[in-house]
């Protein structure tokens, strides 16, 4: 079997590797550009097949001033911090019940994570349905502002 040397091995170290003038084979200009260059021109067929959503507007972005972030607090947190809140004067006792206004603490909504054993009278702009259920289960009251 005849083993001839491959052309590339012959041309190693020859600068142009058989391509004539070096300017003819080097640079991104000879390859049609870098990356997505020419996506709307010479590479249009590639764009249509592989990235049809590249051009044009898509979707809708809500104005940030219309988005209101809702600060939430869980019942487990209120149960845990109840004694500290009473000591700080941010909550008070009404008989057996602990009275808390969560807007004074900087919250907008009460969620139902965790178990509660104490009786609460909580005032808030919003409650989750399960939070109301848990508060009333232990004899408390959920007051929507």
Helices and strands as residue ranges (DSSP letters): H 7-10, G 22-24, G 28-30, H 44-50, G 64-66, E 72-74, H 75-88, E 91-94, E 97-101, E 109-111, E 120-124, E 126-127, H 129-137, E 141-144
